[in-house]
């Protein structure tokens, strides 16, 4: 071993340990078993601010205080007695002899020195201390997002954490020695808030403020400032802590959470909501002058809100056409994209409008389109500035929030308008509905009454609309209704009210219209409605029945006038349709009777009031039975005998016709089966089925089930249909007729020759029989035209190989003429009146002399 090493090995180990600690740059405190200082190095003296003779013997807790809750896990556990390494570094503060504070990290260890075990604290001052002089909270604050400032007694910054640099961009050197106001305040910072933020307090206190501050780059942001005033025990204040939290996003969303949404919930009108948005923008961003311009369907601009712009400027923009070179807003509306003009004085987009803006001190304008969900530009949001500038993060965030708010407000308005439209207007035709008509008519009736004038109320109901709707489908029916609405509105005249009440019912209120003027209007309306139109390649000529009531003669309230007009309309229907009728008091009585009759018919279908009669159809040559036509009769205890001509249309109008048809079919088949069981020879029965039942796709199944239930063959049944069904180019109707024919049930065309049949349709349908209407037969002896028409129908049947049955044969001359023209079958009073079931059996059993032959056809 060299001499030098030997010398070291025998040196005093205590002196060697002392010399080593003196050389350390960090503060070292050596403690005895009672945690009192027995040694401190020069760095510790400097840190505490006193000589070692003043420190030796002091308890360590009076020198070094651990910061609560920060890095104290090692302290809680305590270093192990045999630990030779350093524990994790908890944060501590050192209160210097002069009362100031220093902060740092502490490492603890226990070291054996000979027989003694020494407890050593190594205190490393925070790096912030060398950076700022007073590193208050540096240990804690550097890793949090909030900005932390420590100020001295003069409220000058002695420390700022890394969070402030991240938030505002200032370096430690730029912050040192400045007050918070000097560092943070900008053009629109509230001086009063800055003053309160840095006014010292004589005692410990905590305050909170909100302020608009500016980053190093000039960008504004909102912060929440928590100020903690700290003081010594003697009451002398010596420093403060300021913690800044970025609340820019919270501040902007306050618009949504607190004010704008509340305004929408309270159903404030759109201009008021836009005004509120602009005002709130200008409150949180004082550099901004905000405005909202609505863009109409013609791309014209209209000011909705501009609280910071003078009225003459807004007036100059009113009605401006959007285009590719029309300032910021007009261009944004045209392209549907944001337009940022940072310098109005030089940007070509403002060439035509620069003289409007520059005299007002407007130097920049950013405009953002507000779009509907379908891409339509509803409005533009503009941010004006008095300085040349580009968008910054805060204002872009504000724009994002405001555009969303504006869109929500516009969507709310459109939804409200749609609801109002649904509430007051008919969605199919666009005409006012009954609700709106009542509102409008109330005003009109009052004005008419005050003027001592008259007006008329017209109730319009389309003729045979159900037939058209069923034939063309609902889409075709809708097209007809829309066309009717257009025609009524075109003919109503100035000041008239036109509304769709429901279905195919319309109403018109004609102001200042007396009876003569109303008659002219009714004729004009009927003529307009009769004009043919094509729907889905089908030409139709619609018509309507119109009922009219007059104010004040017939009533003084719209509901009652409509009721009277409706009764008059029913009278027009009963009179033959395609005409108009004025209300009379007798109609009211008839309407009440009709309502009672409808109720009675419902009960009759359940009870035993309805019964069947049967009229024989015979061969004209020899009087043999060809078949029986079923006729339904109604005997009511109050109304007496009710004619089918009265209750069948009532059943059609009230929706009871299907029930009536099913009842007649069931009873007819049951009676035929009973006759056949009795051995009575009835070749066939003919049952008249309504057009509504023929349009029912379940009719073939009903017929098959009824025949099966009574054990009847299909050829025993003849179903009669009206001639109007021939004109219905309806695939479902054709399928129903074909399905019935496929069962073997025969079909008869009733009252042939009275309508507007197409022979082409007649050829296509599987019809077995034509019935010559009695209106032709009754005039055979006196009317040559009737004879020609009857002959034509018979020839049509002969050429198409269809049986022809003449109705209403009452005398021998008629029989002979029909025979002479080749008609083989007939029915009428000449052969028999309608009979009940018992009388039919007797009639069949009664022998009749053979009829005299007519001509050559009688020998067939």
Number of C-alpha atoms within 10 A of each C-alpha: 5 6 8 8 10 10 9 11 10 8 11 9 13 11 10 11 11 13 12 11 21 16 11 14 13 18 22 25 26 23 23 16 9 10 16 19 21 18 19 23 22 19 20 24 19 14 21 23 16 15 14 18 11 10 22 17 16 14 16 18 11 11 17 21 14 19 17 10 9 13 18 17 13 15 16 8 9 12 19 11 11 11 12 13 13 15 18 16 20 21 27 25 21 21 18 18 14 9 13 14 15 22 28 25 18 23 20 24 20 20 16 11 11 8 6 9 15 16 22 20 20 20 26 21 22 21 14 23 17 10 15 21 13 22 24 28 23 24 22 14 19 18 11 12 16 21 23 27 27 25 25 18 14 15 20 21 25 24 26 32 28 21 21 25 18 13 17 21 14 18 15 18 10 11 22 18 18 16 18 20 18 12 19 21 19 17 13 15 18 14 14 9 16 20 12 13 21 19 12 22 17 13 15 17 13 14 12 14 14 19 23 23 23 20 18 15 10 13 15 27 22 23 22 17 22 18 24 20 22 21 18 13 10 7 11 14 18 19 24 26 22 22 21 24 18 19 17 20 14 13 17 23 18 15 21 18 12 10 16 25 18 14 17 17 10 9 15 16 13 18 16 16 24 27 19 18 25 24 21 19 23 17 12 22 20 16 18 21 22 27 26 28 26 24 27 15 10 9 19 20 24 19 18 21 24 22 17 14 15 10 10 10 13 16 12 11 18 16 16 15 18 22 18 13 17 20 25 31 32 28 24 28 33 20 14 20 16 19 21 22 24 19 19 25 18 12 15 15 21 21 14 11 17 18 12 15 18 14 9 12 12 20 21 25 29 24 26 25 30 30 21 15 9 6 9 14 23 22 31 30 26 26 24 24 22 17 15 15 15 14 17 13 11 17 22 11 15 20 21 13 16 25 19 14 21 24 19 16 23 21 16 17 17 13 12 13 12 14 12 11 17 14 15 18 21 18 14 12 18 16 23 23 23 21 13 17 22 16 12 14 20 15 10 19 21 13 13 17 14 9 10 10 15 18 23 27 27 29 30 27 26 22 18 13 18 16 17 18 17 19 20 21 13 13 12 17 21 17 18 23 22 14 15 22 21 15 15 21 18 13 16 18 13 10 11 18 20 23 26 25 19 12 13 20 17 23 27 21 28 25 23 17 20 15 15 9 13 22 16 11 18 23 13 14 23 21 14 17 22 15 12 12 15 12 14 10 7 11 10 14 10 20 24 27 27 33 29 31 30 25 22 17 11 17 15 15 15 18 13 13 25 23 19 27 29 29 29 29 29 21 23 21 21 12 13 10 19 19 20 26 23 24 22 15 11 10 19 15 11 14 17 12 13 15 13 12 19 18 12 16 23 15 12 17 15 10 9 11 15 18 17 17 19 23 22 27 25 22 20 28 23 16 18 16 17 19 23 25 20 22 19 19 17 20 15 16 9 8 12 9 11 15 12 14 8 12 18 18 14 18 19 15 11 14 12 17 21 18 13 23 18 17 16 20 21 18 15 25 23 17 15 23 20 13 17 13 10 10 9 15 15 19 14 19 23 23 24 21 20 19 19 16 19 21 20 14 15 11 19 21 13 14 21 17 13 19 20 13 13 15 12 17 13 19 14 19 25 22 22 23 22 17 22 18 22 23 16 16 14 16 10 15 21 18 14 20 21 15 16 21 19 13 15 15 21 22 23 25 24 21 22 23 19 14 12 11 15 12 13 10 14 16 11 10 15 17 22 18 22 24 24 27 19 20 15 23 23 18 15 21 12 9 12 11 12 17 20 13 16 27 20 14 21 25 17 15 21 14 9 15 12 16 18 25 28 29 22 20 21 18 13 13 13 20 26 20 19 27 23 17 20 21 28 23 25 27 29 19 14 14 19 17 13 20 19 16 16 10 13 21 16 11 14 15 11 8 8 12 7 11 15 13 16 20 16 11 15 19 9 8
